[in-house]
Amino acid sequence: MADNKEKPIVDTNMQSQIDRASILIEALPYIRKLRGQTIVIKYGGNAMVNEDLKQSVMDDIMLLKYIGINPILVHGGGPDINNMLNKMNIESHFVNGLRYTDEDTMRVAQMVLIGKTNKEIVSNLNSKGAKAIGICGIDGNLIEAEKMTKDSLGNDIDVGFVGKITKINVKVIQMLANDEYIPVIAPIGVGKDGESYNINADTVAAEVAIALNAEKLMTLTDIAGVMAKDENGENYLLSQLCEDDIHKYINDGTITGGMIPKVTGCLDTVSRGVKRAHIIDGRIPHSLLLELFTAKGIGTMIVKERKV
């Protein structure tokens, strides 16, 4: 017998609500898989400068914590450091592209990263109902470091108080993350004699992810991801790369310039135990959620080996 009941009228408003529910359903398997896992997020670029994007990232991180994922946030602070150095009339100079960090610059970097940038992020998260705690590498000897004496090619270099990580002591992070807190880490390391070192935030995030055996390392950048060109010369996003892909694209010139250290750094991370590394566009609102909880994602995911 035919069903004579009239179908409900679905107007634009109702369809919008249905679409939102569909998005939640799409996210469900990813939430289930990631629940209880650790994700290290390197926070930098325009997402730290633009106020709307800043709030979007904070909302994403808070949501991750609420649904049972353990986000660990590692932040940079280059623009804030530059502004303070300019205000104090401290001139910057660079050696092979690295900022030489003398005692005055180190004091400013430490003051800004720990006393300003870190606390602003913590305050922002806490104002949204999260429980964030700011720490740096000095706390509990979290990041042990020594003076950097070699560049990436193995050549001798002197860049002052710029550090090379020798050890990550994860106990403090684990105590916080396994409870109800979100650790927010400033990239300052400590030497064996108590001296402070400025360390690249990407490097800190990678080493923290490795030490924690994290499920994912996510790097927020100001680019869409790793790009290539099709037969018509149009750019397109490489959504997934494995070790063989990376070597191929570096050799044929697809991956060049500043993207090489980003990609090889991610490859090193997954080679040392992190399951996935992601380079995503932090200029897109809610980029973390789009990459984590949608089938298509938005950035480039790097894995050690591509599954057949």
Secondary structure, DSSP 4 states (H G I P E B T S, - for coil): ----PPPPP--HHHHHHHHHHHHHHHHHHHHHHHTT-EEEEEE-GGGGTSHHHHHHHHHHHHHHHHTT-EEEEEE--HHHHHHHHHHTTPPP-EETTEE-B-HHHHHHHHHHIIIIIHHHHHHHHHHTT--EEEEETTGGG-EEEEE--B-TTS-B---BSBEEEEEE--HHHHHHHTTT-EEEEE-EEE-TTS-EEE--HHHHHHHHHHHTT-SEEEEEESS-SSEEE-TTS-EEE--EE-HHHHHHHHHTTSS-TTHHHHHHHHHHHHHTT-SEEEEEETTSTTHHHHHHHSSS-SSEEE-SS---
